[in-house]
Amino acid sequence: MLVTTPMEAALNIVIDPSTPSILTDDMLIASLKKRGPLTIEALASESGMSWAQMFSAVDRLSRAGTVSLRRIGSAYQVAYYQTAQS
């Protein structure tokens, strides 16, 4: 089911929450493995993706237990969980 908010409709953007972006997730994980913990803003800037795309990927990956979030001041830092299989 596609979800379209009034803002997305105005911007001609449609988000399909049932279809995670593997490319975005892989880019996020690669950045965290390479550079260590980063803010969502830094991840978005490094990847060239929007803050919303990066936030969505962080949300998916944090729910799956792949990354963790830690509040630092007014920002959130994202860290990759290193597992024995990685």
C-alpha positions as CSV (number, residue, x, y, z in Angstrom):
1,M,0.0,0.0,0.0
2,L,1.4,3.4,-1.0
3,V,1.2,6.2,1.6
4,T,1.0,9.7,0.3
5,T,0.9,12.7,2.6
6,P,-0.3,16.2,1.5
7,M,3.4,17.3,1.5
8,E,4.5,14.4,-0.6
9,A,1.7,15.0,-3.1
10,A,2.7,18.7,-3.3
11,L,6.3,17.7,-3.9
12,N,5.2,14.8,-6.2
13,I,7.0,12.3,-3.9
14,V,5.6,8.9,-3.0
15,I,7.0,6.7,-0.3
16,D,6.3,3.0,-0.3
17,P,7.2,1.9,3.3
18,S,6.9,-1.8,2.3
19,T,9.8,-1.6,-0.1
20,P,13.1,-0.9,1.7
21,S,15.9,0.6,-0.3
22,I,18.7,-1.9,-0.2
23,L,21.0,0.6,-1.9
24,T,20.4,3.2,0.8
25,D,20.8,0.7,3.6
26,D,24.1,-0.7,2.0
27,M,25.5,2.9,1.6
28,L,24.6,3.7,5.2
29,I,26.3,0.6,6.5
30,A,29.4,1.1,4.3
31,S,29.8,4.6,5.6
32,L,29.5,3.6,9.2
33,K,32.0,0.7,8.8
34,K,34.4,3.1,7.1
35,R,34.1,6.2,9.3
36,G,32.5,5.0,12.5
37,P,29.5,6.6,14.2
38,L,28.0,9.6,12.3
39,T,25.0,11.8,12.6
40,I,22.1,11.4,10.2
41,E,23.0,14.7,8.7
42,A,26.6,13.6,8.1
43,L,25.4,10.3,6.5
44,A,23.0,12.2,4.2
45,S,25.6,14.7,3.2
46,E,28.2,12.0,2.5
47,S,25.9,9.9,0.5
48,G,24.2,12.7,-1.4
49,M,20.8,11.4,-0.3
50,S,18.1,13.4,1.5
51,W,17.8,13.6,5.2
52,A,14.4,11.8,4.9
53,Q,15.9,8.9,2.9
54,M,18.7,8.5,5.4
55,F,16.3,8.7,8.4
56,S,14.1,6.0,6.8
57,A,17.1,3.7,6.3
58,V,18.3,4.4,9.9
59,D,14.8,3.6,11.2
60,R,14.7,0.3,9.2
61,L,18.2,-0.7,10.3
62,S,17.7,0.2,14.0
63,R,14.5,-1.8,14.1
64,A,16.4,-4.8,12.7
65,G,19.2,-4.3,15.3
66,T,21.8,-3.5,12.7
67,V,22.5,0.1,13.9
68,S,21.9,2.0,17.1
69,L,21.0,5.6,17.8
70,R,22.5,7.7,20.6
71,R,21.4,11.3,21.3
72,I,24.3,13.8,21.4
73,G,23.0,17.3,22.2
74,S,20.3,18.1,19.7
75,A,21.5,15.5,17.1
76,Y,21.4,11.7,17.0
77,Q,24.5,9.6,16.3
78,V,24.2,6.4,14.3
79,A,26.5,3.5,15.0
80,Y,26.9,0.2,13.3
81,Y,26.5,-3.0,15.4
82,Q,29.5,-5.2,14.5
83,T,28.6,-8.9,14.7
84,A,30.7,-12.0,14.4
85,Q,29.2,-12.6,10.9
86,S,30.2,-9.1,9.5
